[in-house]
């Protein structure tokens, strides 16, 4: 059994190291990580590849046992994402545009409020950097984001960014994601809009 020791590696390196090990042909593999975010990211990646993952918590970390050769059925969307019309909105700040911050906050509220009322919706909204503040407790746009999510828009926030701003426990809408998933989403989208 091949071992990938990814303890101490920053996001998305545990996923990348696991992916590289699998690309060498390893069928049975254990990846060791030292935090929940890395554990969750590796497990999500493994499942997206049609493999099995079993997690054991021990020695102050997580041992993720990976088996299978892509033998589980992968949801169709995960394998055909680039073949369908997908639009991703990447939100990089809690303000819209450059200039006065107060005006930028008003514009962001207006943009997300208008988007929530729009007939045409993007597939996903991904929040990075200070943009993650918008999906957390106290954000003035939570109602708009919840309406978007209820309308089928996938909302995700960068876990590293949430950690940086000490906001992971205050996430109110969407899910935590990682840079590997963000890059994959951007590269397979039919259109990316960056705010």
C-alpha positions as a Markdown table, in Angstrom:
| # | Residue | x | y | z |
|---|---|---|---|---|
| 1 | Unk | 0.0 | 0.0 | 0.0 |
| 2 | Unk | 1.4 | 3.4 | -1.1 |
| 3 | Unk | 1.4 | 6.2 | 1.6 |
| 4 | Unk | 1.1 | 9.9 | 0.8 |
| 5 | Unk | 2.1 | 11.9 | 3.9 |
| 6 | Unk | 0.4 | 15.2 | 3.3 |
| 7 | Unk | 0.5 | 16.5 | 6.9 |
| 8 | Unk | 1.5 | 20.2 | 7.0 |
| 9 | Unk | 0.7 | 20.8 | 3.4 |
| 10 | Unk | -1.4 | 23.8 | 2.5 |
| 11 | Unk | -4.6 | 23.6 | 0.4 |
| 12 | Unk | -4.8 | 22.2 | -2.3 |
| 13 | Unk | -1.5 | 20.2 | -2.0 |
| 14 | Unk | -3.0 | 17.2 | -0.2 |
| 15 | Unk | -5.4 | 16.7 | -3.1 |
| 16 | Unk | -2.6 | 17.3 | -5.7 |
| 17 | Unk | -0.3 | 14.8 | -4.0 |
| 18 | Unk | -3.1 | 12.2 | -3.8 |
| 19 | Unk | -3.9 | 12.7 | -7.5 |
| 20 | Unk | -0.3 | 12.3 | -8.5 |
| 21 | Unk | 0.0 | 9.0 | -6.5 |
| 22 | Unk | -3.1 | 7.7 | -8.2 |
| 23 | Unk | -1.8 | 8.7 | -11.6 |
| 24 | Unk | 1.2 | 6.4 | -11.0 |
| 25 | Unk | -1.3 | 3.5 | -11.1 |
| 26 | Unk | -1.6 | 2.9 | -7.3 |
| 27 | Unk | -4.8 | 1.0 | -6.6 |
| 28 | Unk | -4.6 | 1.0 | -2.8 |
| 29 | Unk | -3.3 | 4.1 | -1.2 |
| 30 | Unk | -3.4 | 5.9 | 2.2 |
| 31 | Unk | -3.2 | 9.6 | 2.4 |
| 32 | Unk | -2.4 | 11.1 | 5.8 |
| 33 | Unk | -3.5 | 14.7 | 6.6 |
| 34 | Unk | -3.6 | 16.7 | 9.8 |
| 35 | Unk | -6.8 | 18.8 | 9.5 |
| 36 | Unk | -10.5 | 18.4 | 8.7 |
| 37 | Unk | -10.5 | 20.6 | 5.7 |
| 38 | Unk | -7.7 | 18.6 | 4.0 |
| 39 | Unk | -9.5 | 15.4 | 5.0 |
| 40 | Unk | -12.8 | 16.6 | 3.4 |
| 41 | Unk | -11.1 | 17.9 | 0.3 |
| 42 | Unk | -9.2 | 14.6 | -0.3 |
| 43 | Unk | -12.3 | 12.5 | 0.3 |
| 44 | Unk | -14.4 | 14.7 | -2.1 |
| 45 | Unk | -11.7 | 14.3 | -4.8 |
| 46 | Unk | -11.5 | 10.5 | -4.3 |
| 47 | Unk | -15.3 | 10.1 | -4.5 |
| 48 | Unk | -15.3 | 12.3 | -7.7 |
| 49 | Unk | -12.9 | 9.8 | -9.2 |
| 50 | Unk | -15.2 | 6.9 | -8.6 |
| 51 | Unk | -13.1 | 5.4 | -5.9 |
| 52 | Unk | -13.8 | 4.4 | -2.3 |
| 53 | Unk | -12.5 | 6.3 | 0.7 |
| 54 | Unk | -12.4 | 5.2 | 4.4 |
| 55 | Unk | -11.2 | 7.6 | 7.1 |
| 56 | Unk | -9.6 | 6.7 | 10.4 |
| 57 | Unk | -8.8 | 9.4 | 12.9 |
| 58 | Unk | -5.5 | 8.5 | 14.7 |
| 59 | Unk | -2.2 | 9.9 | 15.8 |
| 60 | Unk | -3.5 | 13.4 | 15.8 |
| 61 | Unk | -4.5 | 13.2 | 12.1 |
| 62 | Unk | -6.6 | 11.5 | 9.5 |
| 63 | Unk | -5.7 | 8.4 | 7.6 |
| 64 | Unk | -7.7 | 8.2 | 4.3 |
| 65 | Unk | -7.7 | 4.7 | 2.9 |
| 66 | Unk | -8.3 | 4.8 | -0.9 |
| 67 | Unk | -9.3 | 1.8 | -2.9 |
| 68 | Unk | -10.8 | 0.9 | -6.2 |
| 69 | Unk | -9.9 | 1.7 | -9.8 |
| 70 | Unk | -12.6 | 4.2 | -10.6 |
| 71 | Unk | -15.2 | 1.4 | -10.2 |
| 72 | Unk | -17.9 | 3.4 | -8.6 |
| 73 | Unk | -20.4 | 5.3 | -10.7 |
| 74 | Unk | -19.5 | 9.0 | -10.9 |
| 75 | Unk | -22.4 | 11.4 | -11.3 |
| 76 | Unk | -22.8 | 12.3 | -15.0 |
| 77 | Unk | -22.3 | 16.0 | -14.3 |
| 78 | Unk | -18.8 | 15.4 | -12.9 |
| 79 | Unk | -17.7 | 13.7 | -16.1 |
| 80 | Unk | -19.4 | 15.9 | -18.6 |
| 81 | Unk | -19.1 | 19.4 | -17.0 |
| 82 | Unk | -17.2 | 20.8 | -20.0 |
| 83 | Unk | -19.7 | 19.4 | -22.5 |
| 84 | Unk | -22.6 | 21.4 | -21.1 |
| 85 | Unk | -23.2 | 25.1 | -20.9 |
| 86 | Unk | -21.8 | 26.2 | -17.5 |
| 87 | Unk | -21.2 | 29.7 | -16.2 |
| 88 | Unk | -19.2 | 30.4 | -13.1 |
| 89 | Unk | -19.1 | 33.7 | -11.3 |
| 90 | Unk | -15.9 | 34.2 | -9.3 |
| 91 | Unk | -16.3 | 36.8 | -6.5 |
| 92 | Unk | -12.9 | 38.0 | -5.4 |
| 93 | Unk | -13.9 | 40.8 | -3.0 |
| 94 | Unk | -16.7 | 41.9 | -0.8 |
| 95 | Unk | -17.0 | 45.1 | -2.9 |
| 96 | Unk | -17.7 | 45.5 | -6.6 |
| 97 | Unk | -15.3 | 47.6 | -8.7 |
| 98 | Unk | -12.4 | 49.8 | -7.7 |
| 99 | Unk | -12.6 | 53.1 | -5.9 |
| 100 | Unk | -14.6 | 54.0 | -2.9 |
| 101 | Unk | -15.3 | 51.0 | -0.7 |
| 102 | Unk | -18.7 | 52.2 | 0.5 |
| 103 | Unk | -19.9 | 52.5 | -3.1 |
| 104 | Unk | -18.4 | 49.1 | -3.9 |
| 105 | Unk | -20.4 | 47.5 | -1.1 |
| 106 | Unk | -23.6 | 49.1 | -2.4 |
| 107 | Unk | -22.8 | 47.9 | -6.0 |
| 108 | Unk | -22.2 | 44.4 | -4.8 |
| 109 | Unk | -25.5 | 44.3 | -2.9 |
| 110 | Unk | -27.2 | 45.6 | -6.0 |
| 111 | Unk | -25.5 | 43.1 | -8.3 |
| 112 | Unk | -26.3 | 40.0 | -6.2 |
| 113 | Unk | -29.9 | 41.2 | -5.5 |
| 114 | Unk | -30.5 | 41.7 | -9.2 |
| 115 | Unk | -28.8 | 38.4 | -10.0 |
| 116 | Unk | -31.2 | 36.6 | -7.6 |
| 117 | Unk | -34.2 | 38.0 | -9.5 |
| 118 | Unk | -32.8 | 37.2 | -12.9 |
| 119 | Unk | -34.2 | 34.5 | -15.1 |
| 120 | Unk | -30.8 | 33.3 | -16.3 |
| 121 | Unk | -28.7 | 32.1 | -13.5 |
| 122 | Unk | -25.1 | 30.9 | -13.4 |
| 123 | Unk | -24.2 | 27.3 | -12.5 |
| 124 | Unk | -22.1 | 28.5 | -9.5 |
| 125 | Unk | -20.9 | 31.4 | -7.5 |
| 126 | Unk | -17.4 | 30.9 | -6.0 |
| 127 | Unk | -16.1 | 33.3 | -3.3 |
| 128 | Unk | -12.4 | 33.8 | -2.7 |
| 129 | Unk | -10.3 | 36.4 | -0.8 |
| 130 | Unk | -12.4 | 39.0 | 1.0 |
| 131 | Unk | -15.4 | 37.8 | -1.1 |
| 132 | Unk | -15.9 | 35.1 | 1.5 |
| 133 | Unk | -17.2 | 37.7 | 3.9 |
| 134 | Unk | -20.4 | 37.8 | 1.8 |
| 135 | Unk | -21.4 | 34.3 | 2.6 |
| 136 | Unk | -20.9 | 34.6 | 6.3 |
| 137 | Unk | -22.8 | 35.8 | 9.3 |
| 138 | Unk | -23.6 | 39.6 | 9.2 |
| 139 | Unk | -23.4 | 39.8 | 5.4 |
| 140 | Unk | -25.9 | 42.2 | 3.9 |
| 141 | Unk | -26.4 | 39.9 | 0.9 |
| 142 | Unk | -27.3 | 36.6 | 2.7 |
| 143 | Unk | -31.0 | 36.8 | 1.6 |
| 144 | Unk | -30.0 | 37.2 | -2.1 |
| 145 | Unk | -27.4 | 34.4 | -1.8 |
| 146 | Unk | -30.0 | 32.1 | -0.2 |
| 147 | Unk | -32.5 | 32.8 | -3.0 |
| 148 | Unk | -29.8 | 32.0 | -5.5 |
| 149 | Unk | -29.0 | 28.7 | -3.8 |
| 150 | Unk | -32.6 | 27.8 | -3.6 |
| 151 | Unk | -32.8 | 28.5 | -7.3 |
| 152 | Unk | -30.2 | 25.8 | -8.0 |
| 153 | Unk | -27.0 | 28.0 | -8.0 |
| 154 | Unk | -24.1 | 26.2 | -6.3 |
| 155 | Unk | -22.4 | 28.5 | -3.8 |
| 156 | Unk | -18.9 | 27.8 | -2.5 |
| 157 | Unk | -16.3 | 29.6 | -0.4 |
| 158 | Unk | -12.5 | 29.1 | -0.4 |
| 159 | Unk | -11.6 | 27.3 | 2.8 |
| 160 | Unk | -8.2 | 28.9 | 3.0 |
| 161 | Unk | -9.8 | 32.3 | 2.8 |
| 162 | Unk | -12.4 | 31.5 | 5.4 |
| 163 | Unk | -9.5 | 30.4 | 7.7 |
| 164 | Unk | -7.5 | 33.5 | 7.0 |
| 165 | Unk | -10.4 | 35.8 | 8.0 |
| 166 | Unk | -11.4 | 33.5 | 10.9 |
| 167 | Unk | -14.9 | 33.0 | 9.4 |
| 168 | Unk | -15.2 | 29.2 | 8.8 |
| 169 | Unk | -17.5 | 28.8 | 11.8 |
| 170 | Unk | -19.6 | 31.8 | 10.6 |
| 171 | Unk | -20.4 | 30.4 | 7.1 |
| 172 | Unk | -24.2 | 30.8 | 6.5 |
| 173 | Unk | -24.7 | 29.9 | 2.9 |
| 174 | Unk | -23.0 | 27.5 | 0.5 |
| 175 | Unk | -20.2 | 25.1 | 1.3 |
| 176 | Unk | -16.4 | 25.2 | 1.9 |
| 177 | Unk | -14.3 | 24.3 | -1.2 |
| 178 | Unk | -10.6 | 24.1 | -2.0 |
| 179 | Unk | -8.3 | 25.6 | -4.7 |
| 180 | Unk | -8.2 | 22.3 | -6.7 |
| 181 | Unk | -12.0 | 22.3 | -7.0 |
| 182 | Unk | -12.0 | 26.0 | -7.8 |
| 183 | Unk | -9.4 | 25.7 | -10.6 |
| 184 | Unk | -11.2 | 22.6 | -12.0 |
| 185 | Unk | -14.5 | 24.6 | -12.0 |
| 186 | Unk | -12.9 | 27.6 | -13.8 |
| 187 | Unk | -11.2 | 25.5 | -16.4 |
| 188 | Unk | -14.2 | 23.4 | -17.3 |
| 189 | Unk | -16.7 | 26.3 | -17.3 |
| 190 | Unk | -18.1 | 27.5 | -20.6 |
| 191 | Unk | -17.9 | 31.1 | -19.3 |
| 192 | Unk | -16.2 | 32.7 | -16.2 |
| 193 | Unk | -17.2 | 36.1 | -14.9 |
| 194 | Unk | -14.8 | 37.6 | -12.4 |
| 195 | Unk | -16.0 | 40.3 | -9.9 |
